[in-house]
C-alpha cells in the first residue's frame, strides 16, 4: 500500500501510539486482541496496547470471534471497535448483499438461531427445528407423503407469493422435466413461494440444506422484511434463509458425534375394519345378492369360519433403525487454520426399503498475512436414495382383511388374493418380492474460495467464487409381473414391464466482489457495502422410458423391446444473473439508526433491468436519557422499514419464442431425389415470447418493537407486516378465434397480499447459578391472512376447469379476488334427508335442492390457520437438561377426504372403521360439500429432549474436554385436529434419537 507523504510523516512523528479496543455492541474493553503494527504484534491488556518507535501507519486487529479490521494510524491515541463474527462476517456468510450491521443498529426484521438451539428441538431436520423459533416460517408436510424421508416439505415465509406451480405451468420450456436436486433455480420455480436458501453466502437448493450434516451448522438467520432482503434484489421477495457452517478453530480441536435414530410409523389415524366388520357391511349393502351371493359366502367363510383377519397396514411397515457418524477436526495458529469434517447419515424410513443415505465431506484451509486473508473450502455431498418397493401405503388400506398375504403352500406373498369371475384382486406386497426398483443417487462437488484485503481507514475488499457440479441418476423399474400389469390383455403382453432412467446434472458458478466500509467517530457510526454478485447455472437432463421386458430377473434397460414414450427426452437450460447492490447503515449515539439498501439486477429470463430498494429506521428508546436510569429496561427499540424486493421464481425462457421440430416427417421437394432428405425438416411453435416481461415485485412494509427487561431475563419481539406481491408472471388465456391456443404466452398481472402479526417472547423464569438450575420458557405466535387482490382471465379458466373437468369428489381450489389462495370451496350443505339419505344443498338464490351444482360453491374455510406458533420450555439442573417443545395451530379448516373416500368407496375394497358411523355408503357419489369441512385445531408435541453432560473428571479419563448424551423424541404426540387419515401414501413418523457427543 502506497502512503502519501503527509501520512508517512504523521507515522514518523508519532513516537508512541496507544490503542484502545472495544466491543462495538457493548462498548466493553476487549482483552487478548492481537494488534499488529507493521512487523510488531502485541496483545491488549484491559483493552489497551501501546507501541513505541514504530513508523508503520496501518494497524491490523484480530481476535477470535470478531472480524478483522484495519485502521490507519493518524493520532497518538486511538479507539477501535470490533464487531463480533456473527455481525462482522454477515456479508460473507449470509450473502454478498447484506449490510454488515450489529443487531443493535439493524432496522430490519431478522432472527438468528444457533445450531445448539436447533438441535435441542430436532437433531434430524433443520427446517423442523427452525419453524419452532420462526412462526412465520410455514412448513407444510404434505398429508399424502407424510414422513417420507425422500420428499421435501413445502415452506413459505409470511405466506404465499404466487399461485402454485401446478396451476401456472403452461409452458414447455424454462424448467426441465426432471431437474437435479441441486438445481435451486428449478426448485424455486416448482416451489415458487419458498425463500431463497444460502449456505455460507452461496445460493443452494432446500434439499442440499437438509442433506448436510446438522452438526457442522453454527447458526441459521432468517431475513424477512424489505430492509433485510432488498439487497438481494430478485432473490429477496420470498425472504432469505441463510445457513452458516462452523469454521475451524486456530487450535487443535476434535468433535465426534454418534447418533442412533429409530423411525416408527404413526398409524393412529387409520382405523381399518376387521374381517368380520367388513363382511357385515358387504351384506348390509345389498350388493351381493343373486349371482354375487357365492362371492360373499366365500368371504364370510374366511372371516367367520377360518378366522382370517390380516393386518394389511402392518405389512409394508418397519421400525427403521439408522445411524449417523460425524467427525470434525481443526488445527492451526493465529495465522493459519485448517480443518476437515466427515459425516455419514443412514436414515431408515418407516416403510420397508425406504431410506436416505448421505455422505458429507469437507476440507478447509485459511489464513491471513498482514492485511490479506483467504480461505478455501472443498466439499463433497452424496446421497443414495431408495423408495419402498412395497408401493404406496394407501394400497394396503384398501386390502380386505379376509384376504391372506402369503400363499398357503409356498409361504411367500401371493400375487392374486381373490378371483371373482372376471375380476382379479392383486396383492401389492407381491411387488416387493420381485425386482422392483425405485432408487436415486447424486454426487455434489463444490469449492468455495474467499479473499479479503484490508485497505485501511475502515475499508475492506472482499471477493468470493464458488463452483458446484452435481450429477443425479434416477432408476425406476417395474418388472413384467408387477401388479400394475396384472389386468393387461393378451395382445399387449409384450408391453409388460417398464424402465424409466433419468440422468441430469447442474454446473453452478457464483462469484462476487464487495467493498465494505466501517467507521466510528464521536457519536457517529457508519457501515456501507457496495458490490456485485454474479451467477450462472447450466442444467441438463436426459431421460428414456423403455417397455416390454420378458422376465422379472433381467432388470436392465437394455432388455426392453420398445420405447414406452414416443422417443427419449432431453433438455438444457442456462440461466445468468448479475446484481449490483449497495447498502449503508448510520447510527447516531446508538439511539437513531437508518438503513438504506438497493439492487439493480439483470437476469437472462428478462430483457430489462430490475431495480429494488428499501429504507429502514429504528429508535433505541432505551438509550435515551429519560430511560437510562430505569435499570430494569435493557432494550427498547422501535423499528420500521419499507421497500421493494423481487422474485425469480418463474420460467426462465418466457421472453423468447420457442419451437420444436417434426422429427417423424420430412418435406422432400418433388424430383429432388433422396439426397435432400432431412433438408425439409418442419417445426411448430411451442411458446410465444413476451419481450416486455418485468420481474415480479414484493412491496414490503414492516413496523416492530424489540424489548428486553430484567437483565435480559424477559425478551419480547413484535412485528406487524404487510406484503403485496404484484407483477406476477402468469399464463395469458387466448380465445379460439385468434388461432393461438396450443402454446404458452405469459404476461405480468395478478396480485397476492399478505398481512400478519408476529409475536415472540422468551423468559428465564427461574435461575440458580449454584446448581446450574435454570428454567426458560419460549412462546411465539403468528396471525396472518393471504388474499388475492387482482386477477386476470386465466384465473377464470383455472376456476372453470376445477368446476367442470377436475374430479369433484374432493374440494378443488379456486382463485378469486378477495379470497385466500388457500380457501376451501364447497357447496353449502343443509344436511341429509332422513327419509332418502340424500344430501340437501343450499343454492346461491337461497333455495334448497338435492342436485349438487359446482356453481353453488362458497368459501367454507381456509387451509391456513388464523393463529400458528410454538411454545416450549428447557430446563437445566446441574448436569441434566430437559426440553419440551410444542407447535400449535388454530382456525384452520380441512376437507375430510377420509369420509369423502368412505362415502364414495368401492364395496370390494376395505374401508376405514369410520364407515360404521357413516350415514351414506355405496349410494350416489358425494361431491365437495361443506358437510365434510372440519376444524383442524391442534397442538403437536414436536420434541421431547433429555440430556446429561458427564463431569469433567469423567471426561478427562478419555482425554475429552466434554462428553454428553441426549435422548430425543420427535413428533411425540398430537392433541386435537380433524378426525382424518394422515399420511396417505406414506405414514407420518415418530422419531427416537440417541446422541453421544464428545469434544477433544
DARASUL-V547428 format. One record per residue. N is the residue number from 1. SS is DSSP state (A for helix, B for strand, O for the rest). NEAR is the number of other C-alpha atoms within 8 Angstrom. Layout:
n: (N | N)
ss: (SS | SS)
near: (NEAR | NEAR)
This chain:
n: (1 | 2 | 3 | 4 | 5 | 6 | 7 | 8 | 9 | 10 | 11 | 12 | 13 | 14 | 15 | 16 | 17 | 18 | 19 | 20 | 21 | 22 | 23 | 24 | 25 | 26 | 27 | 28 | 29 | 30 | 31 | 32 | 33 | 34 | 35 | 36 | 37 | 38 | 39 | 40 | 41 | 42 | 43 | 44 | 45 | 46 | 47 | 48 | 49 | 50 | 51 | 52 | 53 | 54 | 55 | 56 | 57 | 58 | 59 | 60 | 61 | 62 | 63 | 64 | 65 | 66 | 67 | 68 | 69 | 70 | 71 | 72 | 73 | 74 | 75 | 76 | 77 | 78 | 79 | 80 | 81 | 82 | 83 | 84 | 85 | 86 | 87 | 88 | 89 | 90 | 91 | 92 | 93 | 94 | 95 | 96 | 97 | 98 | 99 | 100 | 101 | 102 | 103 | 104 | 105 | 106 | 107 | 108 | 109 | 110 | 111 | 112 | 113 | 114 | 115 | 116 | 117 | 118 | 119 | 120 | 121 | 122 | 123 | 124 | 125 | 126 | 127 | 128 | 129 | 130 | 131 | 132 | 133 | 134 | 135 | 136 | 137 | 138 | 139 | 140 | 141 | 142 | 143 | 144 | 145 | 146 | 147 | 148 | 149 | 150 | 151 | 152 | 153 | 154 | 155 | 156 | 157 | 158 | 159 | 160 | 161 | 162 | 163 | 164 | 165 | 166 | 167 | 168 | 169 | 170 | 171 | 172 | 173 | 174 | 175 | 176 | 177 | 178 | 179 | 180 | 181 | 182 | 183 | 184 | 185 | 186 | 187 | 188 | 189 | 190 | 191 | 192 | 193 | 194 | 195 | 196 | 197 | 198 | 199 | 200 | 201 | 202 | 203 | 204 | 205 | 206 | 207 | 208 | 209 | 210 | 211 | 212 | 213 | 214 | 215 | 216 | 217 | 218 | 219 | 220 | 221 | 222 | 223 | 224 | 225 | 226 | 227 | 228 | 229 | 230 | 231 | 232 | 233 | 234 | 235 | 236 | 237 | 238 | 239 | 240 | 241 | 242 | 243 | 244 | 245 | 246 | 247 | 248 | 249 | 250 | 251 | 252 | 253 | 254 | 255 | 256 | 257 | 258 | 259 | 260 | 261 | 262 | 263 | 264 | 265 | 266 | 267 | 268 | 269 | 270 | 271 | 272 | 273 | 274 | 275 | 276 | 277 | 278 | 279 | 280 | 281 | 282 | 283 | 284 | 285 | 286 | 287 | 288 | 289 | 290 | 291 | 292 | 293 | 294 | 295 | 296 | 297 | 298 | 299 | 300 | 301 | 302 | 303 | 304 | 305 | 306 | 307 | 308 | 309 | 310 | 311 | 312 | 313 | 314 | 315 | 316 | 317 | 318 | 319 | 320 | 321 | 322 | 323 | 324 | 325 | 326 | 327 | 328 | 329 | 330 | 331 | 332 | 333 | 334 | 335 | 336 | 337 | 338 | 339 | 340 | 341 | 342 | 343 | 344 | 345 | 346 | 347 | 348 | 349 | 350 | 351 | 352 | 353 | 354 | 355 | 356 | 357 | 358 | 359 | 360 | 361 | 362 | 363 | 364 | 365 | 366 | 367 | 368 | 369 | 370 | 371 | 372 | 373 | 374 | 375 | 376 | 377 | 378 | 379 | 380 | 381 | 382 | 383 | 384 | 385 | 386 | 387 | 388 | 389 | 390 | 391 | 392 | 393 | 394 | 395 | 396 | 397 | 398 | 399 | 400 | 401 | 402 | 403 | 404 | 405 | 406 | 407 | 408 | 409 | 410 | 411 | 412 | 413 | 414 | 415 | 416 | 417 | 418 | 419 | 420 | 421 | 422 | 423 | 424 | 425 | 426 | 427 | 428 | 429 | 430 | 431 | 432 | 433 | 434 | 435 | 436 | 437 | 438 | 439 | 440 | 441 | 442 | 443 | 444 | 445 | 446 | 447 | 448 | 449 | 450 | 451 | 452 | 453 | 454 | 455 | 456 | 457 | 458 | 459 | 460 | 461 | 462 | 463 | 464 | 465 | 466 | 467 | 468 | 469 | 470 | 471 | 472 | 473 | 474 | 475 | 476 | 477 | 478 | 479 | 480 | 481 | 482 | 483 | 484 | 485 | 486 | 487 | 488 | 489 | 490 | 491 | 492 | 493 | 494 | 495 | 496 | 497 | 498 | 499 | 500 | 501 | 502 | 503 | 504 | 505 | 506 | 507 | 508 | 509 | 510 | 511 | 512 | 513 | 514 | 515 | 516 | 517 | 518 | 519 | 520 | 521 | 522 | 523 | 524 | 525 | 526 | 527 | 528 | 529 | 530 | 531 | 532 | 533 | 534 | 535 | 536 | 537 | 538 | 539 | 540 | 541 | 542 | 543 | 544 | 545 | 546 | 547 | 548 | 549 | 550 | 551 | 552 | 553 | 554 | 555 | 556 | 557 | 558 | 559 | 560 | 561 | 562 | 563 | 564 | 565 | 566 | 567 | 568 | 569 | 570 | 571 | 572 | 573 | 574 | 575 | 576 | 577 | 578 | 579 | 580 | 581 | 582 | 583 | 584 | 585 | 586 | 587 | 588 | 589 | 590 | 591 | 592 | 593 | 594 | 595 | 596 | 597 | 598 | 599 | 600 | 601 | 602 | 603 | 604 | 605 | 606 | 607 | 608 | 609 | 610 | 611 | 612 | 613 | 614 | 615 | 616 | 617 | 618 | 619 | 620 | 621 | 622 | 623 | 624 | 625 | 626 | 627 | 628 | 629 | 630 | 631 | 632 | 633 | 634 | 635 | 636 | 637 | 638 | 639 | 640 | 641 | 642 | 643 | 644 | 645 | 646 | 647 | 648 | 649 | 650 | 651 | 652 | 653 | 654 | 655 | 656 | 657 | 658 | 659 | 660 | 661 | 662 | 663 | 664 | 665 | 666 | 667 | 668 | 669 | 670 | 671 | 672 | 673 | 674 | 675 | 676 | 677 | 678 | 679 | 680 | 681 | 682 | 683 | 684 | 685 | 686 | 687 | 688 | 689 | 690 | 691 | 692 | 693 | 694 | 695 | 696 | 697 | 698 | 699 | 700 | 701 | 702 | 703 | 704 | 705 | 706 | 707 | 708 | 709 | 710 | 711 | 712 | 713 | 714 | 715 | 716 | 717 | 718 | 719 | 720 | 721 | 722 | 723 | 724 | 725 | 726 | 727 | 728 | 729 | 730 | 731 | 732 | 733 | 734 | 735 | 736 | 737 | 738 | 739 | 740 | 741 | 742 | 743 | 744 | 745 | 746 | 747 | 748 | 749 | 750 | 751 | 752 | 753 | 754 | 755 | 756 | 757 | 758 | 759 | 760 | 761 | 762 | 763 | 764 | 765 | 766 | 767 | 768 | 769 | 770 | 771 | 772 | 773 | 774 | 775 | 776 | 777 | 778 | 779 | 780 | 781 | 782 | 783 | 784 | 785 | 786 | 787 | 788 | 789 | 790 | 791 | 792 | 793 | 794 | 795 | 796 | 797 | 798 | 799 | 800 | 801 | 802 | 803 | 804 | 805 | 806 | 807 | 808 | 809 | 810 | 811 | 812 | 813 | 814 | 815 | 816 | 817 | 818 | 819 | 820 | 821 | 822 | 823 | 824 | 825 | 826 | 827 | 828 | 829 | 830 | 831 | 832 | 833 | 834 | 835 | 836 | 837 | 838 | 839 | 840 | 841 | 842 | 843 | 844 | 845 | 846 | 847 | 848 | 849 | 850 | 851 | 852 | 853 | 854 | 855 | 856 | 857 | 858 | 859 | 860 | 861 | 862 | 863 | 864 | 865 | 866 | 867 | 868 | 869 | 870 | 871 | 872 | 873 | 874 | 875 | 876 | 877 | 878 | 879 | 880 | 881 | 882 | 883 | 884 | 885 | 886 | 887 | 888 | 889 | 890 | 891 | 892 | 893 | 894 | 895 | 896 | 897 | 898 | 899 | 900 | 901 | 902 | 903 | 904 | 905 | 906 | 907 | 908 | 909 | 910 | 911 | 912 | 913 | 914 | 915 | 916 | 917 | 918 | 919 | 920 | 921 | 922 | 923 | 924 | 925 | 926 | 927 | 928 | 929 | 930 | 931 | 932 | 933 | 934 | 935 | 936 | 937 | 938 | 939 | 940 | 941 | 942 | 943 | 944 | 945 | 946 | 947 | 948 | 949 | 950 | 951 | 952 | 953 | 954 | 955 | 956 | 957 | 958 | 959 | 960 | 961 | 962 | 963 | 964 | 965 | 966 | 967 | 968 | 969 | 970 | 971 | 972 | 973 | 974 | 975 | 976 | 977 | 978 | 979 | 980 | 981 | 982 | 983 | 984 | 985 | 986 | 987 | 988 | 989 | 990 | 991 | 992 | 993 | 994 | 995 | 996 | 997 | 998 | 999 | 1000)
ss: (O | O | O | O | A | A | A | A | A | A | A | A | A | O | O | B | B | B | B | B | B | B | B | O | O | O | O | O | B | O | O | O | O | B | B | B | B | O | O | B | B | B | B | O | B | O | O | B | B | B | B | B | O | O | O | O | O | B | B | B | B | B | O | O | O | B | O | O | B | B | B | B | O | O | O | O | B | B | B | B | B | B | O | B | A | A | A | A | O | A | A | A | A | O | O | O | O | O | O | O | O | O | O | O | O | O | O | O | O | B | B | B | B | B | A | A | A | A | A | A | A | O | O | O | O | A | A | A | A | A | A | A | A | O | O | O | B | B | B | B | O | O | O | O | O | O | O | O | O | O | O | O | O | B | B | B | B | O | O | O | O | O | O | O | A | A | A | A | O | O | O | O | O | O | O | O | O | O | O | O | O | O | O | A | A | A | A | A | A | A | O | O | O | O | O | B | B | B | B | O | O | B | B | B | O | A | A | A | A | A | A | O | O | A | A | A | B | B | B | B | B | B | B | O | O | A | A | A | A | A | A | A | A | A | A | O | O | O | O | B | B | B | B | B | B | O | O | O | O | O | O | O | B | B | B | B | B | B | B | B | B | B | B | B | B | B | O | O | O | O | O | B | O | O | A | A | A | A | A | A | A | A | A | A | A | O | O | O | O | A | A | A | A | A | A | A | A | A | A | A | A | A | A | A | A | O | O | O | O | O | O | A | A | A | A | O | B | O | O | B | B | B | B | B | B | B | B | B | B | B | B | B | O | O | O | B | B | B | B | B | B | B | B | B | B | B | B | B | O | O | B | O | O | O | B | B | B | B | B | B | B | B | B | B | B | B | B | B | B | O | O | B | B | B | B | B | B | B | B | B | B | B | B | B | B | B | O | O | O | O | O | O | O | A | A | A | A | O | O | O | O | O | O | O | O | B | O | O | O | O | O | O | B | O | O | B | B | B | B | B | O | O | B | B | B | B | O | A | A | A | A | A | A | O | O | O | B | B | B | B | B | B | B | B | B | B | B | B | B | B | B | B | B | B | B | B | O | O | B | B | B | B | B | B | B | B | B | B | B | B | B | B | B | B | B | B | B | B | O | O | O | O | A | A | A | O | O | O | O | A | A | A | A | A | A | O | O | B | B | B | B | B | B | B | B | B | B | B | B | B | B | B | B | B | B | B | B | B | B | B | B | O | O | B | B | B | B | B | B | B | B | B | B | B | B | B | B | B | B | B | B | B | B | B | B | B | B | O | O | O | O | O | O | O | O | O | A | A | A | O | O | B | B | O | O | O | O | O | B | B | B | B | B | B | B | B | B | B | B | B | B | B | B | B | B | B | B | B | O | O | O | B | B | B | B | B | B | B | B | B | B | B | B | O | O | O | O | O | O | B | B | B | B | B | B | B | B | B | B | B | A | A | A | O | A | A | A | A | O | O | O | O | B | B | B | B | B | B | B | B | B | B | B | B | B | B | B | O | O | O | O | O | O | O | O | O | O | B | B | B | B | B | B | B | B | B | O | O | O | O | O | O | O | A | A | A | O | O | O | O | B | B | B | B | B | B | B | O | O | O | O | O | O | O | O | B | B | B | B | B | B | B | B | B | B | B | B | B | B | O | O | O | O | B | B | B | B | B | B | B | B | B | B | B | B | B | O | O | B | B | B | O | O | O | O | A | A | A | O | O | O | O | O | B | O | B | B | B | O | O | B | B | B | B | B | B | B | B | B | B | B | B | B | B | B | B | B | B | A | A | A | O | B | B | B | B | B | B | B | B | B | B | B | B | B | B | B | B | B | B | O | O | A | A | A | A | A | A | A | A | A | A | A | A | O | O | O | O | O | O | O | O | O | O | O | O | O | O | O | O | O | O | B | B | B | B | B | O | B | B | B | B | O | O | O | O | O | O | B | B | B | B | O | O | O | O | O | B | B | O | O | O | O | A | A | A | B | B | B | B | B | B | O | O | O | O | B | B | B | B | B | B | B | B | B | B | B | O | O | B | B | B | B | B | B | B | B | B | B | B | O | O | B | B | B | O | A | A | A | A | A | A | A | O | O | O | O | O | O | O | O | B | A | A | A | A | A | O | O | O | O | O | O | O | O | O | O | O | B | A | A | A | B | B | B | O | O | B | B | B | B | B | B | B | B | B | B | B | B | O | O | A | A | A | A | A | A | A | O | O | O | B | B | B | B | B | B | B | B | B | B | B | B | B | B | B | O | O | O | O | O | O | O | O | O | O | O | B | B | B | B | B | B | B | B | B | B | B | B | O)
near: (3 | 3 | 6 | 6 | 6 | 6 | 10 | 11 | 8 | 9 | 13 | 10 | 6 | 12 | 9 | 10 | 12 | 11 | 11 | 12 | 14 | 14 | 13 | 11 | 8 | 6 | 8 | 7 | 10 | 12 | 10 | 9 | 12 | 11 | 13 | 12 | 12 | 10 | 5 | 6 | 9 | 8 | 10 | 14 | 9 | 7 | 13 | 11 | 12 | 8 | 8 | 7 | 7 | 12 | 9 | 9 | 12 | 11 | 13 | 13 | 11 | 11 | 10 | 5 | 6 | 11 | 13 | 9 | 12 | 15 | 10 | 9 | 10 | 8 | 7 | 9 | 8 | 10 | 8 | 8 | 10 | 12 | 12 | 11 | 10 | 6 | 11 | 13 | 11 | 13 | 13 | 9 | 12 | 16 | 13 | 13 | 12 | 13 | 12 | 12 | 10 | 11 | 7 | 6 | 11 | 11 | 14 | 14 | 11 | 10 | 8 | 8 | 11 | 9 | 12 | 7 | 8 | 13 | 11 | 9 | 14 | 13 | 11 | 6 | 9 | 12 | 8 | 9 | 13 | 10 | 12 | 14 | 9 | 9 | 14 | 10 | 10 | 11 | 11 | 7 | 10 | 9 | 8 | 9 | 14 | 15 | 11 | 10 | 10 | 8 | 6 | 7 | 8 | 10 | 11 | 13 | 14 | 10 | 12 | 12 | 10 | 9 | 9 | 9 | 10 | 6 | 8 | 9 | 7 | 7 | 10 | 8 | 11 | 10 | 11 | 12 | 5 | 7 | 13 | 13 | 11 | 11 | 12 | 11 | 7 | 10 | 12 | 14 | 13 | 10 | 11 | 14 | 14 | 11 | 13 | 12 | 13 | 14 | 14 | 12 | 14 | 9 | 9 | 12 | 12 | 9 | 9 | 10 | 11 | 9 | 9 | 9 | 10 | 11 | 7 | 7 | 12 | 12 | 11 | 13 | 12 | 11 | 14 | 13 | 15 | 20 | 18 | 12 | 16 | 19 | 18 | 12 | 20 | 14 | 12 | 16 | 15 | 14 | 14 | 13 | 12 | 16 | 16 | 13 | 10 | 7 | 4 | 11 | 11 | 12 | 9 | 9 | 10 | 10 | 11 | 11 | 12 | 11 | 11 | 11 | 13 | 12 | 14 | 12 | 13 | 9 | 8 | 5 | 9 | 8 | 8 | 9 | 11 | 8 | 13 | 9 | 8 | 13 | 12 | 8 | 8 | 12 | 10 | 6 | 9 | 7 | 7 | 12 | 7 | 5 | 6 | 9 | 9 | 7 | 9 | 12 | 8 | 8 | 10 | 11 | 9 | 11 | 14 | 9 | 7 | 7 | 7 | 12 | 10 | 11 | 7 | 12 | 9 | 7 | 8 | 11 | 10 | 11 | 10 | 13 | 10 | 11 | 11 | 13 | 11 | 13 | 11 | 11 | 12 | 15 | 13 | 12 | 8 | 6 | 8 | 11 | 16 | 14 | 12 | 11 | 12 | 11 | 12 | 11 | 12 | 11 | 13 | 12 | 16 | 14 | 13 | 12 | 10 | 13 | 13 | 13 | 11 | 13 | 12 | 14 | 11 | 11 | 11 | 12 | 11 | 11 | 10 | 10 | 7 | 7 | 10 | 10 | 12 | 11 | 11 | 11 | 11 | 11 | 11 | 12 | 13 | 11 | 12 | 11 | 12 | 11 | 10 | 10 | 11 | 14 | 8 | 9 | 13 | 9 | 9 | 11 | 12 | 9 | 10 | 12 | 15 | 11 | 11 | 9 | 11 | 9 | 10 | 5 | 4 | 6 | 7 | 6 | 11 | 10 | 9 | 9 | 12 | 8 | 9 | 7 | 5 | 5 | 6 | 11 | 8 | 10 | 13 | 12 | 11 | 13 | 14 | 10 | 8 | 10 | 12 | 13 | 9 | 12 | 11 | 11 | 11 | 12 | 11 | 12 | 11 | 11 | 11 | 11 | 11 | 11 | 11 | 11 | 10 | 12 | 11 | 11 | 8 | 13 | 12 | 13 | 12 | 12 | 11 | 11 | 11 | 13 | 11 | 12 | 11 | 13 | 12 | 13 | 11 | 12 | 12 | 12 | 13 | 11 | 16 | 13 | 10 | 13 | 11 | 5 | 10 | 8 | 6 | 8 | 6 | 5 | 5 | 8 | 8 | 8 | 8 | 15 | 16 | 16 | 13 | 12 | 12 | 12 | 11 | 14 | 13 | 15 | 11 | 12 | 11 | 12 | 11 | 12 | 12 | 12 | 11 | 13 | 11 | 10 | 9 | 9 | 6 | 4 | 8 | 11 | 12 | 12 | 14 | 13 | 14 | 11 | 13 | 12 | 14 | 11 | 11 | 11 | 12 | 11 | 14 | 13 | 16 | 11 | 11 | 11 | 12 | 14 | 14 | 13 | 16 | 11 | 8 | 11 | 7 | 8 | 9 | 6 | 8 | 4 | 9 | 15 | 8 | 7 | 12 | 8 | 7 | 5 | 6 | 10 | 7 | 8 | 8 | 9 | 11 | 8 | 11 | 10 | 11 | 11 | 12 | 11 | 16 | 13 | 15 | 12 | 15 | 11 | 13 | 10 | 8 | 12 | 11 | 11 | 15 | 12 | 14 | 12 | 14 | 14 | 15 | 12 | 13 | 11 | 11 | 9 | 10 | 14 | 10 | 7 | 9 | 11 | 9 | 14 | 15 | 14 | 13 | 15 | 12 | 14 | 10 | 13 | 11 | 11 | 10 | 9 | 6 | 5 | 10 | 9 | 6 | 6 | 7 | 7 | 13 | 12 | 12 | 12 | 12 | 12 | 13 | 13 | 17 | 14 | 14 | 14 | 20 | 15 | 15 | 10 | 11 | 9 | 10 | 12 | 9 | 15 | 14 | 10 | 11 | 10 | 9 | 8 | 8 | 10 | 7 | 4 | 7 | 12 | 10 | 12 | 5 | 5 | 4 | 8 | 7 | 6 | 5 | 9 | 9 | 8 | 8 | 9 | 11 | 10 | 8 | 8 | 10 | 13 | 15 | 13 | 12 | 12 | 8 | 8 | 11 | 9 | 13 | 14 | 14 | 13 | 13 | 15 | 13 | 14 | 11 | 11 | 12 | 12 | 12 | 14 | 12 | 10 | 9 | 8 | 11 | 12 | 12 | 12 | 12 | 11 | 12 | 11 | 11 | 11 | 11 | 11 | 14 | 12 | 12 | 14 | 12 | 11 | 12 | 10 | 7 | 7 | 8 | 7 | 4 | 7 | 6 | 8 | 9 | 5 | 10 | 13 | 12 | 11 | 11 | 11 | 12 | 13 | 13 | 15 | 13 | 14 | 11 | 12 | 11 | 14 | 11 | 11 | 11 | 12 | 10 | 11 | 9 | 8 | 9 | 8 | 7 | 5 | 7 | 11 | 13 | 13 | 12 | 12 | 12 | 12 | 11 | 14 | 12 | 13 | 10 | 12 | 10 | 14 | 12 | 16 | 10 | 9 | 11 | 8 | 8 | 10 | 10 | 9 | 9 | 11 | 11 | 9 | 9 | 12 | 11 | 7 | 7 | 8 | 7 | 9 | 10 | 10 | 11 | 11 | 11 | 10 | 12 | 10 | 9 | 7 | 10 | 12 | 13 | 9 | 13 | 15 | 14 | 14 | 15 | 13 | 11 | 9 | 8 | 8 | 9 | 6 | 4 | 5 | 9 | 8 | 10 | 13 | 14 | 13 | 10 | 6 | 4 | 6 | 7 | 8 | 9 | 8 | 6 | 8 | 7 | 9 | 5 | 11 | 10 | 8 | 9 | 10 | 11 | 13 | 10 | 8 | 11 | 11 | 11 | 13 | 13 | 15 | 12 | 11 | 11 | 11 | 11 | 12 | 10 | 7 | 10 | 10 | 12 | 11 | 14 | 11 | 14 | 13 | 13 | 11 | 14 | 11 | 11 | 14 | 15 | 13 | 10 | 12 | 9 | 9 | 12 | 13 | 8 | 13 | 14 | 13 | 10 | 6 | 7 | 5 | 9 | 13 | 13 | 12 | 8 | 10 | 11 | 5 | 5 | 10 | 5 | 7 | 11 | 11 | 7 | 5 | 8 | 9 | 9 | 12 | 12 | 10 | 8 | 11 | 12 | 9 | 10 | 13 | 13 | 11 | 12 | 12 | 14 | 12 | 15 | 14 | 14 | 11 | 11 | 10 | 10 | 10 | 9 | 9 | 6 | 8 | 13 | 10 | 7 | 6 | 7 | 11 | 10 | 13 | 14 | 11 | 11 | 11 | 11 | 12 | 12 | 12 | 12 | 12 | 7 | 10 | 7 | 8 | 10 | 10 | 6 | 9 | 8 | 12 | 13 | 13 | 10 | 14 | 16 | 13 | 12 | 12 | 12 | 11 | 12 | 11 | 11 | 11 | 11 | 12 | 11 | 9)
